[in-house]
């Protein structure tokens, strides 16, 4: 019985430490570059958004966005990303909740942090991964396009209705 109690306590402590370590307490800072290289977290320069994309502006980014197409995009619980005016974002792949902090530079440079997420198997779009990999946010017409540091599109979203 005592061994089982210690085992449960150890799991609880480890879980708490993982939540604190990834709680999204680290906010993205506006004075930091939009992306990071894989060399120890040193800043990396992201390519500008490719034409015909236009760099996103903070006001235009605020609100809830859903994937234009893909897994679950038109289902009853579509994946989404929601950008809050408080510098926090939240989202779901349709099954798992995700959240973190975000900032946007004038050139569309996006810096996002992410906290813990549930890990249920899901066929939805990996919007949390899109946020983690995005270095730029841009618009093409009414669509939001998230682009990585190499200029490769990560995801395309439309405003939720």
Residue pairs with C-beta under 8 A, 6 or more apart in sequence:
18 116
19 116
22 114
22 115
22 116
23 115
23 116
24 88
24 99
24 100
24 101
24 113
24 114
24 115
25 115
26 101
26 113
27 87
27 101
27 103
27 113
28 87
28 100
28 101
28 102
28 103
28 111
28 112
28 113
29 103
29 111
30 103
30 105
30 111
32 43
32 103
32 111
33 43
33 44
33 45
33 46
33 109
33 111
34 46
34 105
34 107
34 108
34 109
34 110
34 111
34 135
34 136
34 149
35 43
35 44
35 45
35 46
35 109
35 111
35 135
35 148
35 149
36 42
36 43
36 44
37 43
37 44
37 149
44 149
45 149
46 109
46 135
46 136
46 147
46 148
46 149
46 151
47 136
47 149
47 150
47 151
48 55
48 107
48 108
48 136
49 55
49 108
49 136
49 138
49 145
49 147
49 151
50 147
50 151
52 140
53 138
53 139
53 140
53 145
53 147
54 108
54 138
54 139
54 140
55 106
55 107
55 108
55 136
55 137
55 138
55 139
56 104
56 108
56 110
56 137
56 138
56 139
56 144
57 104
58 104
60 139
61 83
61 104
61 137
61 144
62 83
62 84
62 85
63 82
63 83
63 159
63 160
64 80
64 81
64 82
64 159
64 160
65 80
65 81
65 82
65 83
65 144
65 157
65 158
65 159
65 160
66 73
66 78
66 79
66 80
66 157
66 158
66 159
66 160
67 73
67 78
67 79
67 125
67 127
67 155
67 156
67 157
67 158
68 143
68 156
68 157
68 158
69 156
70 79
70 125
71 79
71 94
71 123
71 124
71 125
72 78
72 79
72 93
72 94
72 122
72 123
72 124
72 125
73 79
73 125
75 94
75 124
77 92
77 94
77 95
78 94
78 124
78 160
79 91
79 92
79 93
79 94
79 124
79 125
79 127
80 91
80 92
80 127
80 160
81 89
81 90
81 91
81 127
81 130
81 131
81 157
82 89
82 90
82 91
83 89
83 102
84 90
87 101
87 102
87 103
88 99
88 100
88 101
88 102
89 99
89 100
89 101
89 102
89 112
89 131
90 97
90 98
90 99
91 97
91 98
91 99
91 127
91 128
91 131
92 98
92 124
92 127
93 122
93 124
93 125
93 126
93 127
93 128
94 122
94 123
94 124
94 125
95 118
95 120
95 121
95 122
95 124
96 117
96 118
96 119
96 120
96 122
96 128
97 117
97 118
98 114
98 115
98 117
98 127
98 128
98 131
99 114
99 115
100 112
100 113
100 114
100 115
100 131
101 112
101 113
102 110
102 111
102 112
102 113
102 131
103 110
103 111
104 110
104 111
104 137
105 111
107 136
108 136
108 137
108 138
109 135
109 136
110 134
110 135
110 136
110 137
110 146
112 131
112 132
112 134
114 128
114 131
114 132
117 128
125 155
127 155
129 154
130 146
130 154
130 155
131 146
133 146
133 148
133 154
134 146
134 147
134 148
134 154
134 155
135 147
135 148
135 149
136 146
136 147
136 148
137 144
137 145
137 146
137 147
138 144
138 145
138 147
139 145
140 156
142 158
142 159
143 156
143 157
143 158
144 156
144 157
144 158
144 159
145 153
145 155
145 156
145 157
146 153
146 154
146 155
146 156
146 157
147 153
147 154
148 154
